[in-house]
Structures are given as structure tokens and as C-alpha cells.
């Protein structure tokens, strides 16, 4: 290889490495922010806590997103059961007859109503280890649930935006106070 080609190759590899490094930092920043958010703003966790949490987020395909959005309970004719076990989060949906009140069976468990029909739950894998979640039956409840998901996501985003606005306002106030103190110094 000619010296010019060698130098150009090194420059290209260096640039590619820098771009990858920057991309990894952006993803790591996003991961840290998500981790802190899911730990109620607590930042005293260890790197091992982050790694463990991150690994758990990739398990239980089809359950994690919904289990994080909803608490176990009745939402109209839908009963949502958000739970967890050693391998990750779980999520199941039952439909109830019009006007029927769910009989709870504890947090994370499906209701015990005789007429309840499970429509979303484990579709494959071994329960407690490798389960995947999805629709067991198709129908209008899918659209109703999707509307709930969109509402919950918007509510969460609105709350996150409000928190950011409060933090920014607090920082602005602190900066004003700091500037005032600095300006008053003689």
C-alpha cells in the first residue's frame, strides 16, 4: 500500500472510530436518562445496577412497554395485569362483560371473574424464562387498548415535559440569583 493510501486509510478509520464513539455516547446518555427516570430520579445506583436493569428491559418480549405504562386494574371493559418475576416484567389483558366490575386477585395477577376472557398474554416460550407476549384473540379491544396506550404515553410525555420545564425554571432562577450576587460584589 502506498504511503498516501495508508495515511488516508488511517484518517478514515480514525473518523469512523470517532463517529462510532459519539454515537455510543448518545445511546449511553439515553440509557442513563431512562435508567434514572425508572428509578424515580435516584442516581446513587451502581454500574452493575444499570447493567442488570438494562438486561431486564430486553426480556419478556411484548410485556415490558405495557407493564411500565399501566398499573394492574380495570380500565373500562379491559382488565390489565402488570406484574413481574425474576426474569422481567409480565403483562396480560382480560376483557369483561359490559358493566361487570373486576374482582382483583392482587397486583400483577389477572382478575378472577368467571366471565373474564384473556385476550393478551403469553403466546410462546417457557413461562418465567423466555415467554413472548401478544394477542391471543383479535377484536375491537385491540383498538380500545391502543387508545389507552396512546393516552398513557401522552400523559407520561406531558409529565416528563412538565418536570423538565420545572427544572429549567429552577435553573434560571438560580442563575438570576447567582448573577445578582456576582453583580453586587464590590
N, C-alpha and C positions, 0 to 999 in steps of 0.2 A: 504494500500500500504506500502511496506517495505521501510525503510529509504533509502537504496541504490537505489531502483527503483525511489523514489521521487527525489533524487538528480540527477539521470541520466535524468529523465524527465525534470527537471528544466534546466539542461545543454542543452538538445536537443532543448527545447523551446527558450532558450537564443540564441543558434546558429542559429536557424531558423529565429528568430527576426532580428539578425544581418545581415543575408544574405538578407532578405527582405528589410531591411533598406538600405543596399548597392545597391541593385537593384533599389530601388526607387530613390536613389541619381543619379544613372547613367541615368535613364529616365528623371529625373528632369533637369540634366545637358543638355541632348539632347534637351529637350523642351525649356530651356532658350536660348541655342545656336540658335535654329530655330527661336525663337521669335526675338532675336536681329538681325539675318540675315534679317528677313522680315521687320524690322524697320530700315533698312539701317545703322546698327551698333549703333543706338541710344540706350543708356542704362538708360535714365532718366525716363523711364516708371514706373508706379506703379504696385503693385501686382494685383490690380483689372484690369489694362490694360492687363496683362498677362493672367489672368483667362478669361476675356472676349474674347480675341484673340483666346485662346486655344479652347474655346467652339465653336466659329465660324468656326474653322478648321474642326469640325466634322459634320457640317451641309452641306446641298446641295450635297448629295452623288453623286459622279461621275462628279462633276464640279470643285471642289477646285483645284485638282492637275493640271488640264489642264489650268484653268484660271490663275494660278500662273506662268505657263510656257510661255504663249503666250499673246501678246497684240492683240487687235482687228485689223483685217486686212486680206488682201488677201495673201495666200501662194500657189502660183500656181493656180490650179483649185479649191482650198479649200478657203472658207471664214470663219475665226474663229472669233467668237464674245465672248470676255471675259468681263464679267460685274459683277455687284454686286447689292445687295439690302440689306435691313435691316437685313435679316436672314443669309446672307453669299454670297459666290461667285456663279456666273452663267456661263455657258459655252454652246455654240451652234455651230454647224458646218453646213455650206451650201456648196453644190458643184455648180460650174458654168460651162457653156459650154466652150469648148476649145477656148482660145484666148479672152474670154469676160472679160472686166475689171469690177470689183465690184463697185457699186455705194453705197458709205458709208451712213449710217444712224446714225452716231455718235458713240462714244465709248460705247462698251457694247451691241450694237444693231446689229441685223442681217442686211445684205445689202438689198437694195430694188429692186434689179434686178428682172424682171418678170420671167426669166428663172431659177433663183436660186432655188435649192431644199434643204430643211433642212434634213440632214441625221443623225444628233446627236443633242439631246435636251431632253426636259422633257419627261420621259416615264411613270411616276406615281407620285402620291402625289398632293398636292394642291400648285399651283404656288405661290411663295412668302413665303411659310411656310414650307412645308415638301417635296418639289419636289426631285425626284431622276432622274438622267440623264443617258442616254445610247443611243445605236444606234437605230434609227428609221427605217433605211434601211441598208442592208448589201451589200457590194461590194468592188471593188478594192480600193476605197477611204479609207477604214479601214486600209489597209496595208500602203497606202501613208501617212495617218495620223500617224500611229505608227512609221514610219520612221522619221517624223517630231518630234515626241515626243522623240525618242532616240537621235536625233541630239540636240534638245534643252536641254535635261538632260546632255548630254556630255558637251555641251558648258557651262552650269551652273556649272558643276563639275570642268571643266578646270578653269573657272573664280575663283571659291572658292579656288582651289589649288594654283592659282597664288597669291591670296590675302594672303593665309597662308604663302606661300614662302616669300612674301614681308615682312610680319610681323616678320617671323623668322630671315630674313636677318637684319631687323632693330634692332631686339633684340640682335643679335650677334654683330652688330656694336656698340650698346650702351654698351654691356658688355665689348667689347675691350676698349672702351673709359674709362669706369669705372675702368677696370683693370690697364690701363695705368696710370690713375690718382692715384690710390692706390699705384702702384709700385713706382711712382715718389715722393711720400710723404717721407720727411726726418724729 
